[in-house]
């Protein structure tokens, strides 16, 4: 935890981000680098009945942190993603998980 889900990004770029993001995000989120997992979610976006190319959309599933931590983390994610993809727009969405709802090997946090 945190679990980062990425959409509209190539597998090559997700692999690269999975190497570089934990180094900076671990400090910003006050966690260790080995706590991060990355998931590439293949998708297709549509408008008016036609598939369209979309901008990177990144979901961060995590135990709730402060607004300041969200802002620092968003800057890191956005800057690294823009550098790799050259995308004009990047969306980052935070999805909080209650510790009591998260179980690992049958035990919750």
Gaussian input, Z-matrix of N, CA and C with variables (Angstrom, degrees):
# hf/3-21g

backbone

0 1
 N
 C     1     B1
 C     2     B2     1     A1
 N     3     B3     2     A2     1     D1
 C     4     B4     3     A3     2     D2
 C     5     B5     4     A4     3     D3
 N     6     B6     5     A5     4     D4
 C     7     B7     6     A6     5     D5
 C     8     B8     7     A7     6     D6
 N     9     B9     8     A8     7     D7
 C    10    B10     9     A9     8     D8
 C    11    B11    10    A10     9     D9
 N    12    B12    11    A11    10    D10
 C    13    B13    12    A12    11    D11
 C    14    B14    13    A13    12    D12
 N    15    B15    14    A14    13    D13
 C    16    B16    15    A15    14    D14
 C    17    B17    16    A16    15    D15
 N    18    B18    17    A17    16    D16
 C    19    B19    18    A18    17    D17
 C    20    B20    19    A19    18    D18
 N    21    B21    20    A20    19    D19
 C    22    B22    21    A21    20    D20
 C    23    B23    22    A22    21    D21
 N    24    B24    23    A23    22    D22
 C    25    B25    24    A24    23    D23
 C    26    B26    25    A25    24    D24
 N    27    B27    26    A26    25    D25
 C    28    B28    27    A27    26    D26
 C    29    B29    28    A28    27    D27
 N    30    B30    29    A29    28    D28
 C    31    B31    30    A30    29    D29
 C    32    B32    31    A31    30    D30
 N    33    B33    32    A32    31    D31
 C    34    B34    33    A33    32    D32
 C    35    B35    34    A34    33    D33
 N    36    B36    35    A35    34    D34
 C    37    B37    36    A36    35    D35
 C    38    B38    37    A37    36    D36
 N    39    B39    38    A38    37    D37
 C    40    B40    39    A39    38    D38
 C    41    B41    40    A40    39    D39
 N    42    B42    41    A41    40    D40
 C    43    B43    42    A42    41    D41
 C    44    B44    43    A43    42    D42
 N    45    B45    44    A44    43    D43
 C    46    B46    45    A45    44    D44
 C    47    B47    46    A46    45    D45
 N    48    B48    47    A47    46    D46
 C    49    B49    48    A48    47    D47
 C    50    B50    49    A49    48    D48
 N    51    B51    50    A50    49    D49
 C    52    B52    51    A51    50    D50
 C    53    B53    52    A52    51    D51
 N    54    B54    53    A53    52    D52
 C    55    B55    54    A54    53    D53
 C    56    B56    55    A55    54    D54
 N    57    B57    56    A56    55    D55
 C    58    B58    57    A57    56    D56
 C    59    B59    58    A58    57    D57
 N    60    B60    59    A59    58    D58
 C    61    B61    60    A60    59    D59
 C    62    B62    61    A61    60    D60
 N    63    B63    62    A62    61    D61
 C    64    B64    63    A63    62    D62
 C    65    B65    64    A64    63    D63
 N    66    B66    65    A65    64    D64
 C    67    B67    66    A66    65    D65
 C    68    B68    67    A67    66    D66
 N    69    B69    68    A68    67    D67
 C    70    B70    69    A69    68    D68
 C    71    B71    70    A70    69    D69
 N    72    B72    71    A71    70    D70
 C    73    B73    72    A72    71    D71
 C    74    B74    73    A73    72    D72
 N    75    B75    74    A74    73    D73
 C    76    B76    75    A75    74    D74
 C    77    B77    76    A76    75    D75
 N    78    B78    77    A77    76    D76
 C    79    B79    78    A78    77    D77
 C    80    B80    79    A79    78    D78
 N    81    B81    80    A80    79    D79
 C    82    B82    81    A81    80    D80
 C    83    B83    82    A82    81    D81
 N    84    B84    83    A83    82    D82
 C    85    B85    84    A84    83    D83
 C    86    B86    85    A85    84    D84
 N    87    B87    86    A86    85    D85
 C    88    B88    87    A87    86    D86
 C    89    B89    88    A88    87    D87
 N    90    B90    89    A89    88    D88
 C    91    B91    90    A90    89    D89
 C    92    B92    91    A91    90    D90
 N    93    B93    92    A92    91    D91
 C    94    B94    93    A93    92    D92
 C    95    B95    94    A94    93    D93
 N    96    B96    95    A95    94    D94
 C    97    B97    96    A96    95    D95
 C    98    B98    97    A97    96    D96
 N    99    B99    98    A98    97    D97
 C   100   B100    99    A99    98    D98
 C   101   B101   100   A100    99    D99
 N   102   B102   101   A101   100   D100
 C   103   B103   102   A102   101   D101
 C   104   B104   103   A103   102   D102
 N   105   B105   104   A104   103   D103
 C   106   B106   105   A105   104   D104
 C   107   B107   106   A106   105   D105
 N   108   B108   107   A107   106   D106
 C   109   B109   108   A108   107   D107
 C   110   B110   109   A109   108   D108
 N   111   B111   110   A110   109   D109
 C   112   B112   111   A111   110   D110
 C   113   B113   112   A112   111   D111
 N   114   B114   113   A113   112   D112
 C   115   B115   114   A114   113   D113
 C   116   B116   115   A115   114   D114
 N   117   B117   116   A116   115   D115
 C   118   B118   117   A117   116   D116
 C   119   B119   118   A118   117   D117
 N   120   B120   119   A119   118   D118
 C   121   B121   120   A120   119   D119
 C   122   B122   121   A121   120   D120
 N   123   B123   122   A122   121   D121
 C   124   B124   123   A123   122   D122
 C   125   B125   124   A124   123   D123
 N   126   B126   125   A125   124   D124
 C   127   B127   126   A126   125   D125
 C   128   B128   127   A127   126   D126
 N   129   B129   128   A128   127   D127
 C   130   B130   129   A129   128   D128
 C   131   B131   130   A130   129   D129
 N   132   B132   131   A131   130   D130
 C   133   B133   132   A132   131   D131
 C   134   B134   133   A133   132   D132
 N   135   B135   134   A134   133   D133
 C   136   B136   135   A135   134   D134
 C   137   B137   136   A136   135   D135
 N   138   B138   137   A137   136   D136
 C   139   B139   138   A138   137   D137
 C   140   B140   139   A139   138   D138
 N   141   B141   140   A140   139   D139
 C   142   B142   141   A141   140   D140
 C   143   B143   142   A142   141   D141
 N   144   B144   143   A143   142   D142
 C   145   B145   144   A144   143   D143
 C   146   B146   145   A145   144   D144
 N   147   B147   146   A146   145   D145
 C   148   B148   147   A147   146   D146
 C   149   B149   148   A148   147   D147
 N   150   B150   149   A149   148   D148
 C   151   B151   150   A150   149   D149
 C   152   B152   151   A151   150   D150
 N   153   B153   152   A152   151   D151
 C   154   B154   153   A153   152   D152
 C   155   B155   154   A154   153   D153
 N   156   B156   155   A155   154   D154
 C   157   B157   156   A156   155   D155
 C   158   B158   157   A157   156   D156
 N   159   B159   158   A158   157   D157
 C   160   B160   159   A159   158   D158
 C   161   B161   160   A160   159   D159
 N   162   B162   161   A161   160   D160
 C   163   B163   162   A162   161   D161
 C   164   B164   163   A163   162   D162
 N   165   B165   164   A164   163   D163
 C   166   B166   165   A165   164   D164
 C   167   B167   166   A166   165   D165
 N   168   B168   167   A167   166   D166
 C   169   B169   168   A168   167   D167
 C   170   B170   169   A169   168   D168
 N   171   B171   170   A170   169   D169
 C   172   B172   171   A171   170   D170
 C   173   B173   172   A172   171   D171
 N   174   B174   173   A173   172   D172
 C   175   B175   174   A174   173   D173
 C   176   B176   175   A175   174   D174
 N   177   B177   176   A176   175   D175
 C   178   B178   177   A177   176   D176
 C   179   B179   178   A178   177   D177
 N   180   B180   179   A179   178   D178
 C   181   B181   180   A180   179   D179
 C   182   B182   181   A181   180   D180
 N   183   B183   182   A182   181   D181
 C   184   B184   183   A183   182   D182
 C   185   B185   184   A184   183   D183
 N   186   B186   185   A185   184   D184
 C   187   B187   186   A186   185   D185
 C   188   B188   187   A187   186   D186
 N   189   B189   188   A188   187   D187
 C   190   B190   189   A189   188   D188
 C   191   B191   190   A190   189   D189
 N   192   B192   191   A191   190   D190
 C   193   B193   192   A192   191   D191
 C   194   B194   193   A193   192   D192
 N   195   B195   194   A194   193   D193
 C   196   B196   195   A195   194   D194
 C   197   B197   196   A196   195   D195
 N   198   B198   197   A197   196   D196
 C   199   B199   198   A198   197   D197
 C   200   B200   199   A199   198   D198
 N   201   B201   200   A200   199   D199
 C   202   B202   201   A201   200   D200
 C   203   B203   202   A202   201   D201
 N   204   B204   203   A203   202   D202
 C   205   B205   204   A204   203   D203
 C   206   B206   205   A205   204   D204
 N   207   B207   206   A206   205   D205
 C   208   B208   207   A207   206   D206
 C   209   B209   208   A208   207   D207
 N   210   B210   209   A209   208   D208
 C   211   B211   210   A210   209   D209
 C   212   B212   211   A211   210   D210
 N   213   B213   212   A212   211   D211
 C   214   B214   213   A213   212   D212
 C   215   B215   214   A214   213   D213
 N   216   B216   215   A215   214   D214
 C   217   B217   216   A216   215   D215
 C   218   B218   217   A217   216   D216
 N   219   B219   218   A218   217   D217
 C   220   B220   219   A219   218   D218
 C   221   B221   220   A220   219   D219
 N   222   B222   221   A221   220   D220
 C   223   B223   222   A222   221   D221
 C   224   B224   223   A223   222   D222
 N   225   B225   224   A224   223   D223
 C   226   B226   225   A225   224   D224
 C   227   B227   226   A226   225   D225
 N   228   B228   227   A227   226   D226
 C   229   B229   228   A228   227   D227
 C   230   B230   229   A229   228   D228
 N   231   B231   230   A230   229   D229
 C   232   B232   231   A231   230   D230
 C   233   B233   232   A232   231   D231
 N   234   B234   233   A233   232   D232
 C   235   B235   234   A234   233   D233
 C   236   B236   235   A235   234   D234
 N   237   B237   236   A236   235   D235
 C   238   B238   237   A237   236   D236
 C   239   B239   238   A238   237   D237
 N   240   B240   239   A239   238   D238
 C   241   B241   240   A240   239   D239
 C   242   B242   241   A241   240   D240
 N   243   B243   242   A242   241   D241
 C   244   B244   243   A243   242   D242
 C   245   B245   244   A244   243   D243
 N   246   B246   245   A245   244   D244
 C   247   B247   246   A246   245   D245
 C   248   B248   247   A247   246   D246
 N   249   B249   248   A248   247   D247
 C   250   B250   249   A249   248   D248
 C   251   B251   250   A250   249   D249
 N   252   B252   251   A251   250   D250
 C   253   B253   252   A252   251   D251
 C   254   B254   253   A253   252   D252
 N   255   B255   254   A254   253   D253
 C   256   B256   255   A255   254   D254
 C   257   B257   256   A256   255   D255
 N   258   B258   257   A257   256   D256
 C   259   B259   258   A258   257   D257
 C   260   B260   259   A259   258   D258
 N   261   B261   260   A260   259   D259
 C   262   B262   261   A261   260   D260
 C   263   B263   262   A262   261   D261
 N   264   B264   263   A263   262   D262
 C   265   B265   264   A264   263   D263
 C   266   B266   265   A265   264   D264
 N   267   B267   266   A266   265   D265
 C   268   B268   267   A267   266   D266
 C   269   B269   268   A268   267   D267
 N   270   B270   269   A269   268   D268
 C   271   B271   270   A270   269   D269
 C   272   B272   271   A271   270   D270
 N   273   B273   272   A272   271   D271
 C   274   B274   273   A273   272   D272
 C   275   B275   274   A274   273   D273
 N   276   B276   275   A275   274   D274
 C   277   B277   276   A276   275   D275
 C   278   B278   277   A277   276   D276
 N   279   B279   278   A278   277   D277
 C   280   B280   279   A279   278   D278
 C   281   B281   280   A280   279   D279
 N   282   B282   281   A281   280   D280
 C   283   B283   282   A282   281   D281
 C   284   B284   283   A283   282   D282
 N   285   B285   284   A284   283   D283
 C   286   B286   285   A285   284   D284
 C   287   B287   286   A286   285   D285
 N   288   B288   287   A287   286   D286
 C   289   B289   288   A288   287   D287
 C   290   B290   289   A289   288   D288
 N   291   B291   290   A290   289   D289
 C   292   B292   291   A291   290   D290
 C   293   B293   292   A292   291   D291
 N   294   B294   293   A293   292   D292
 C   295   B295   294   A294   293   D293
 C   296   B296   295   A295   294   D294
 N   297   B297   296   A296   295   D295
 C   298   B298   297   A297   296   D296
 C   299   B299   298   A298   297   D297
 N   300   B300   299   A299   298   D298
 C   301   B301   300   A300   299   D299
 C   302   B302   301   A301   300   D300
 N   303   B303   302   A302   301   D301
 C   304   B304   303   A303   302   D302
 C   305   B305   304   A304   303   D303
 N   306   B306   305   A305   304   D304
 C   307   B307   306   A306   305   D305
 C   308   B308   307   A307   306   D306
 N   309   B309   308   A308   307   D307
 C   310   B310   309   A309   308   D308
 C   311   B311   310   A310   309   D309
 N   312   B312   311   A311   310   D310
 C   313   B313   312   A312   311   D311
 C   314   B314   313   A313   312   D312
 N   315   B315   314   A314   313   D313
 C   316   B316   315   A315   314   D314
 C   317   B317   316   A316   315   D315
 N   318   B318   317   A317   316   D316
 C   319   B319   318   A318   317   D317
 C   320   B320   319   A319   318   D318
 N   321   B321   320   A320   319   D319
 C   322   B322   321   A321   320   D320
 C   323   B323   322   A322   321   D321
 N   324   B324   323   A323   322   D322
 C   325   B325   324   A324   323   D323
 C   326   B326   325   A325   324   D324

   B1=1.4441
   B2=1.5190
   B3=1.2576
   B4=1.4581
   B5=1.5399
   B6=1.3261
   B7=1.4565
   B8=1.5255
   B9=1.3269
   B10=1.4654
   B11=1.5220
   B12=1.3316
   B13=1.4640
   B14=1.5238
   B15=1.3209
   B16=1.4593
   B17=1.5258
   B18=1.3172
   B19=1.4681
   B20=1.5269
   B21=1.3193
   B22=1.4660
   B23=1.5282
   B24=1.3318
   B25=1.4603
   B26=1.5275
   B27=1.3097
   B28=1.4636
   B29=1.5321
   B30=1.3151
   B31=1.4676
   B32=1.5257
   B33=1.3115
   B34=1.4706
   B35=1.5285
   B36=1.3257
   B37=1.4614
   B38=1.5353
   B39=1.3285
   B40=1.4664
   B41=1.5262
   B42=1.3222
   B43=1.4643
   B44=1.5237
   B45=1.3248
   B46=1.4660
   B47=1.5274
   B48=1.3265
   B49=1.4672
   B50=1.5226
   B51=1.3209
   B52=1.4692
   B53=1.5289
   B54=1.3254
   B55=1.4685
   B56=1.5278
   B57=1.3327
   B58=1.4722
   B59=1.5273
   B60=1.3281
   B61=1.4740
   B62=1.5299
   B63=1.3408
   B64=1.4641
   B65=1.5280
   B66=1.3207
   B67=1.4616
   B68=1.5277
   B69=1.3220
   B70=1.4705
   B71=1.5283
   B72=1.3315
   B73=1.4658
   B74=1.5193
   B75=1.3213
   B76=1.4616
   B77=1.5259
   B78=1.3099
   B79=1.4707
   B80=1.5246
   B81=1.3222
   B82=1.4743
   B83=1.5211
   B84=1.3449
   B85=1.4635
   B86=1.5237
   B87=1.3264
   B88=1.4571
   B89=1.5299
   B90=1.3304
   B91=1.4623
   B92=1.5229
   B93=1.3060
   B94=1.4631
   B95=1.5262
   B96=1.3108
   B97=1.4685
   B98=1.5296
   B99=1.3180
   B100=1.4649
   B101=1.5250
   B102=1.3206
   B103=1.4700
   B104=1.5293
   B105=1.3070
   B106=1.4612
   B107=1.5212
   B108=1.3266
   B109=1.4633
   B110=1.5250
   B111=1.3161
   B112=1.4649
   B113=1.5172
   B114=1.3184
   B115=1.4600
   B116=1.5223
   B117=1.3119
   B118=1.4599
   B119=1.5221
   B120=1.3224
   B121=1.4594
   B122=1.5278
   B123=1.3416
   B124=1.4673
   B125=1.5279
   B126=1.3064
   B127=1.4624
   B128=1.5181
   B129=1.3093
   B130=1.4617
   B131=1.5197
   B132=1.3214
   B133=1.4579
   B134=1.5327
   B135=1.3345
   B136=1.4621
   B137=1.5209
   B138=1.3235
   B139=1.4571
   B140=1.5231
   B141=1.3063
   B142=1.4680
   B143=1.5247
   B144=1.3248
   B145=1.4572
   B146=1.5165
   B147=1.3216
   B148=1.4641
   B149=1.5247
   B150=1.3335
   B151=1.4565
   B152=1.5306
   B153=1.3167
   B154=1.4652
   B155=1.5312
   B156=1.3109
   B157=1.4513
   B158=1.5241
   B159=1.3076
   B160=1.4563
   B161=1.5194
   B162=1.2941
   B163=1.4599
   B164=1.5260
   B165=1.3209
   B166=1.4599
   B167=1.5266
   B168=1.3085
   B169=1.4691
   B170=1.5251
   B171=1.3237
   B172=1.4542
   B173=1.5197
   B174=1.3336
   B175=1.4642
   B176=1.5202
   B177=1.3178
   B178=1.4646
   B179=1.5224
   B180=1.3242
   B181=1.4631
   B182=1.5260
   B183=1.3313
   B184=1.4594
   B185=1.5123
   B186=1.3530
   B187=1.4464
   B188=1.5236
   B189=1.3106
   B190=1.4656
   B191=1.5322
   B192=1.3216
   B193=1.4636
   B194=1.5260
   B195=1.3034
   B196=1.4639
   B197=1.5266
   B198=1.3089
   B199=1.4711
   B200=1.5261
   B201=1.3064
   B202=1.4646
   B203=1.5356
   B204=1.3159
   B205=1.4653
   B206=1.5224
   B207=1.3291
   B208=1.4702
   B209=1.5285
   B210=1.3114
   B211=1.4684
   B212=1.5237
   B213=1.3351
   B214=1.4701
   B215=1.5275
   B216=1.3254
   B217=1.4643
   B218=1.5199
   B219=1.3124
   B220=1.4711
   B221=1.5141
   B222=1.3121
   B223=1.4762
   B224=1.5205
   B225=1.3158
   B226=1.4605
   B227=1.5272
   B228=1.3154
   B229=1.4673
   B230=1.5221
   B231=1.3230
   B232=1.4639
   B233=1.5274
   B234=1.3203
   B235=1.4682
   B236=1.5174
   B237=1.3282
   B238=1.4651
   B239=1.5253
   B240=1.3317
   B241=1.4666
   B242=1.5288
   B243=1.3275
   B244=1.4723
   B245=1.5213
   B246=1.3180
   B247=1.4614
   B248=1.5299
   B249=1.3197
   B250=1.4697
   B251=1.5162
   B252=1.3224
   B253=1.4640
   B254=1.5183
   B255=1.3186
   B256=1.4783
   B257=1.5290
   B258=1.3361
   B259=1.4692
   B260=1.5257
   B261=1.3014
   B262=1.4704
   B263=1.5337
   B264=1.3275
   B265=1.4611
   B266=1.5232
   B267=1.3295
   B268=1.4634
   B269=1.5256
   B270=1.3232
   B271=1.4662
   B272=1.5211
   B273=1.3351
   B274=1.4564
   B275=1.5236
   B276=1.3351
   B277=1.4636
   B278=1.5258
   B279=1.3207
   B280=1.4669
   B281=1.5216
   B282=1.3255
   B283=1.4574
   B284=1.5283
   B285=1.3303
   B286=1.4675
   B287=1.5202
   B288=1.3234
   B289=1.4532
   B290=1.5286
   B291=1.3066
   B292=1.4616
   B293=1.5259
   B294=1.3104
   B295=1.4645
   B296=1.5227
   B297=1.3143
   B298=1.4724
   B299=1.5279
   B300=1.3355
   B301=1.4659
   B302=1.5217
   B303=1.3152
   B304=1.4643
   B305=1.5256
   B306=1.3310
   B307=1.4588
   B308=1.5238
   B309=1.3044
   B310=1.4522
   B311=1.5284
   B312=1.3257
   B313=1.4637
   B314=1.5308
   B315=1.3152
   B316=1.4550
   B317=1.5107
   B318=1.3413
   B319=1.4676
   B320=1.5212
   B321=1.3306
   B322=1.4683
   B323=1.5180
   B324=1.3266
   B325=1.4696
   B326=1.5035
   A1=106.70
   A2=123.78
   A3=131.18
   A4=113.63
   A5=113.45
   A6=122.31
   A7=106.89
   A8=116.29
   A9=120.97
   A10=108.96
   A11=115.73
   A12=122.49
   A13=108.52
   A14=115.68
   A15=120.73
   A16=110.57
   A17=115.23
   A18=122.49
   A19=108.51
   A20=115.66
   A21=122.93
   A22=112.23
   A23=115.02
   A24=122.36
   A25=106.51
   A26=116.92
   A27=120.07
   A28=110.89
   A29=114.92
   A30=120.24
   A31=110.59
   A32=116.27
   A33=121.58
   A34=110.45
   A35=116.70
   A36=120.45
   A37=112.09
   A38=117.52
   A39=119.92
   A40=109.41
   A41=117.53
   A42=120.54
   A43=110.52
   A44=116.29
   A45=120.33
   A46=110.88
   A47=116.90
   A48=120.57
   A49=111.52
   A50=117.07
   A51=119.94
   A52=111.58
   A53=116.71
   A54=121.27
   A55=112.08
   A56=116.58
   A57=119.66
   A58=114.31
   A59=117.80
   A60=119.47
   A61=113.84
   A62=119.83
   A63=118.06
   A64=114.13
   A65=117.48
   A66=120.28
   A67=111.33
   A68=116.43
   A69=120.29
   A70=112.20
   A71=116.51
   A72=119.37
   A73=112.55
   A74=118.01
   A75=120.23
   A76=110.47
   A77=116.59
   A78=120.67
   A79=110.53
   A80=116.61
   A81=120.80
   A82=111.96
   A83=116.59
   A84=120.97
   A85=113.39
   A86=116.47
   A87=122.16
   A88=111.61
   A89=114.82
   A90=121.82
   A91=107.92
   A92=118.04
   A93=119.94
   A94=111.19
   A95=115.41
   A96=121.22
   A97=112.47
   A98=117.45
   A99=119.43
   A100=113.30
   A101=118.17
   A102=121.52
   A103=113.24
   A104=118.70
   A105=121.83
   A106=111.81
   A107=115.30
   A108=121.01
   A109=107.41
   A110=115.36
   A111=122.07
   A112=109.35
   A113=115.41
   A114=121.23
   A115=109.07
   A116=116.06
   A117=121.47
   A118=107.79
   A119=116.22
   A120=121.24
   A121=108.49
   A122=116.64
   A123=118.98
   A124=109.94
   A125=116.58
   A126=119.68
   A127=111.19
   A128=114.36
   A129=121.99
   A130=107.38
   A131=116.28
   A132=121.57
   A133=109.24
   A134=115.58
   A135=120.73
   A136=110.86
   A137=115.36
   A138=123.18
   A139=107.38
   A140=116.08
   A141=121.45
   A142=112.71
   A143=116.13
   A144=120.78
   A145=115.17
   A146=118.29
   A147=121.17
   A148=109.75
   A149=114.70
   A150=118.31
   A151=109.20
   A152=114.43
   A153=120.18
   A154=109.46
   A155=116.03
   A156=121.36
   A157=106.82
   A158=116.47
   A159=120.05
   A160=110.50
   A161=115.86
   A162=123.55
   A163=109.18
   A164=117.93
   A165=120.71
   A166=111.82
   A167=115.06
   A168=123.42
   A169=106.18
   A170=116.71
   A171=121.89
   A172=110.09
   A173=115.42
   A174=121.57
   A175=108.37
   A176=115.85
   A177=121.08
   A178=107.26
   A179=116.00
   A180=122.07
   A181=106.09
   A182=115.84
   A183=119.20
   A184=111.80
   A185=114.58
   A186=119.91
   A187=105.75
   A188=117.01
   A189=123.53
   A190=112.00
   A191=114.51
   A192=122.35
   A193=108.58
   A194=116.79
   A195=121.68
   A196=112.28
   A197=115.58
   A198=121.53
   A199=110.54
   A200=116.93
   A201=121.33
   A202=110.44
   A203=116.84
   A204=121.11
   A205=110.33
   A206=117.47
   A207=120.95
   A208=110.55
   A209=116.34
   A210=120.43
   A211=110.60
   A212=117.66
   A213=121.00
   A214=110.69
   A215=116.51
   A216=121.12
   A217=111.51
   A218=116.60
   A219=120.69
   A220=110.80
   A221=117.56
   A222=120.32
   A223=110.63
   A224=116.65
   A225=120.48
   A226=110.69
   A227=116.80
   A228=121.51
   A229=110.86
   A230=116.50
   A231=121.14
   A232=110.95
   A233=117.63
   A234=120.63
   A235=112.10
   A236=117.33
   A237=119.21
   A238=111.92
   A239=116.82
   A240=119.95
   A241=110.93
   A242=116.58
   A243=119.23
   A244=111.55
   A245=117.41
   A246=120.90
   A247=111.36
   A248=116.66
   A249=120.40
   A250=113.24
   A251=116.89
   A252=120.69
   A253=113.99
   A254=116.92
   A255=122.76
   A256=111.73
   A257=116.78
   A258=121.27
   A259=109.86
   A260=115.26
   A261=120.78
   A262=110.61
   A263=115.99
   A264=121.50
   A265=110.35
   A266=115.12
   A267=123.02
   A268=106.31
   A269=117.54
   A270=121.30
   A271=108.24
   A272=116.23
   A273=122.61
   A274=107.35
   A275=116.23
   A276=122.06
   A277=107.77
   A278=116.33
   A279=121.35
   A280=109.87
   A281=114.71
   A282=121.11
   A283=107.03
   A284=116.37
   A285=119.26
   A286=112.29
   A287=114.88
   A288=122.18
   A289=107.22
   A290=116.15
   A291=120.19
   A292=108.96
   A293=116.83
   A294=119.50
   A295=112.00
   A296=116.65
   A297=120.09
   A298=112.24
   A299=117.79
   A300=122.42
   A301=113.22
   A302=117.49
   A303=122.05
   A304=109.32
   A305=116.13
   A306=121.53
   A307=109.62
   A308=115.63
   A309=121.53
   A310=106.74
   A311=115.86
   A312=121.24
   A313=112.45
   A314=115.86
   A315=121.71
   A316=115.78
   A317=117.14
   A318=120.31
   A319=109.51
   A320=115.07
   A321=117.01
   A322=110.10
   A323=113.81
   A324=120.58
   A325=110.49
   D1=127.03
   D2=12.90
   D3=-78.19
   D4=151.26
   D5=176.52
   D6=-109.09
   D7=123.19
   D8=-175.41
   D9=-111.69
   D10=120.99
   D11=179.07
   D12=-106.39
   D13=129.92
   D14=-175.43
   D15=-120.20
   D16=133.56
   D17=177.83
   D18=-124.53
   D19=150.39
   D20=177.11
   D21=61.89
   D22=36.65
   D23=177.31
   D24=-135.64
   D25=142.04
   D26=-179.04
   D27=-70.12
   D28=155.78
   D29=177.84
   D30=-58.67
   D31=-40.34
   D32=178.75
   D33=-56.68
   D34=-44.95
   D35=-178.51
   D36=-71.87
   D37=-34.12
   D38=176.50
   D39=-65.52
   D40=-41.67
   D41=177.26
   D42=-59.61
   D43=-43.13
   D44=179.57
   D45=-64.58
   D46=-45.20
   D47=179.79
   D48=-64.06
   D49=-33.80
   D50=-179.46
   D51=-67.38
   D52=-17.97
   D53=176.12
   D54=-89.91
   D55=-37.04
   D56=-171.73
   D57=-96.80
   D58=-35.65
   D59=-176.91
   D60=-62.64
   D61=-43.81
   D62=-177.57
   D63=-57.23
   D64=-32.98
   D65=-179.02
   D66=-59.81
   D67=-45.96
   D68=-179.11
   D69=-83.46
   D70=-40.77
   D71=-176.88
   D72=-67.59
   D73=-32.47
   D74=179.73
   D75=-57.78
   D76=-41.84
   D77=178.28
   D78=-68.15
   D79=-45.73
   D80=-177.27
   D81=-65.49
   D82=-33.75
   D83=-175.90
   D84=-99.34
   D85=-1.41
   D86=-179.84
   D87=56.78
   D88=54.82
   D89=176.91
   D90=-144.80
   D91=174.39
   D92=179.97
   D93=-90.00
   D94=156.19
   D95=-177.33
   D96=-61.35
   D97=-30.74
   D98=-176.81
   D99=-79.62
   D100=0.98
   D101=177.57
   D102=-83.65
   D103=-9.65
   D104=-174.64
   D105=-88.60
   D106=141.37
   D107=169.57
   D108=-130.77
   D109=149.09
   D110=-177.47
   D111=-125.19
   D112=137.42
   D113=-179.73
   D114=-131.49
   D115=123.61
   D116=174.26
   D117=-89.30
   D118=123.43
   D119=-179.97
   D120=-110.09
   D121=108.21
   D122=177.69
   D123=-67.54
   D124=142.41
   D125=-177.56
   D126=-159.32
   D127=168.38
   D128=173.72
   D129=-138.45
   D130=130.94
   D131=177.24
   D132=-100.25
   D133=149.23
   D134=-177.55
   D135=-130.88
   D136=145.41
   D137=170.53
   D138=-142.06
   D139=131.08
   D140=178.75
   D141=52.42
   D142=39.93
   D143=175.77
   D144=78.99
   D145=5.67
   D146=-178.98
   D147=-123.97
   D148=143.24
   D149=175.93
   D150=-72.75
   D151=142.98
   D152=-178.23
   D153=-130.73
   D154=157.92
   D155=173.23
   D156=-83.13
   D157=134.76
   D158=-178.27
   D159=-118.33
   D160=169.23
   D161=178.01
   D162=-82.24
   D163=158.97
   D164=177.83
   D165=-58.56
   D166=135.13
   D167=-179.42
   D168=-126.19
   D169=118.69
   D170=-172.67
   D171=-122.78
   D172=125.74
   D173=177.20
   D174=-106.69
   D175=133.76
   D176=176.78
   D177=-114.26
   D178=108.26
   D179=176.77
   D180=-93.24
   D181=122.36
   D182=-173.84
   D183=-158.94
   D184=169.67
   D185=170.04
   D186=-75.64
   D187=131.91
   D188=-173.92
   D189=-47.66
   D190=137.89
   D191=176.16
   D192=-132.31
   D193=174.66
   D194=-175.17
   D195=-68.95
   D196=161.89
   D197=176.45
   D198=-60.92
   D199=-37.94
   D200=177.92
   D201=-61.27
   D202=-41.55
   D203=177.93
   D204=-66.16
   D205=-39.01
   D206=176.54
   D207=-60.88
   D208=-44.01
   D209=-178.53
   D210=-64.60
   D211=-47.31
   D212=178.35
   D213=-60.60
   D214=-45.38
   D215=-178.89
   D216=-65.03
   D217=-40.69
   D218=179.33
   D219=-62.60
   D220=-41.53
   D221=178.40
   D222=-61.03
   D223=-43.48
   D224=179.80
   D225=-63.31
   D226=-49.86
   D227=-179.52
   D228=-60.92
   D229=-47.02
   D230=-178.04
   D231=-63.17
   D232=-48.05
   D233=-178.01
   D234=-62.26
   D235=-45.53
   D236=-179.99
   D237=-67.40
   D238=-39.09
   D239=-179.45
   D240=-68.04
   D241=-42.96
   D242=177.72
   D243=-62.52
   D244=-40.18
   D245=-179.81
   D246=-61.41
   D247=-37.52
   D248=-179.53
   D249=-80.48
   D250=-44.10
   D251=-170.78
   D252=-94.17
   D253=-20.23
   D254=-174.37
   D255=63.41
   D256=17.25
   D257=178.96
   D258=-69.22
   D259=143.36
   D260=178.67
   D261=-73.42
   D262=-40.85
   D263=-177.55
   D264=-118.31
   D265=142.08
   D266=175.50
   D267=-134.10
   D268=132.14
   D269=176.53
   D270=-110.49
   D271=132.58
   D272=175.04
   D273=-124.15
   D274=126.67
   D275=-179.08
   D276=-123.80
   D277=133.89
   D278=178.31
   D279=-101.24
   D280=130.82
   D281=179.57
   D282=-120.95
   D283=105.49
   D284=-176.63
   D285=-74.20
   D286=143.85
   D287=175.77
   D288=-120.92
   D289=128.25
   D290=175.95
   D291=-71.25
   D292=136.06
   D293=179.62
   D294=-57.29
   D295=-33.58
   D296=179.89
   D297=-70.15
   D298=-14.60
   D299=179.37
   D300=-99.40
   D301=-1.20
   D302=-176.96
   D303=-108.38
   D304=122.46
   D305=-178.25
   D306=-121.82
   D307=137.84
   D308=174.10
   D309=-130.13
   D310=123.05
   D311=-176.17
   D312=53.52
   D313=39.74
   D314=176.01
   D315=81.24
   D316=2.56
   D317=-179.36
   D318=-122.99
   D319=138.70
   D320=178.67
   D321=-98.79
   D322=170.73
   D323=-174.22
   D324=-86.68

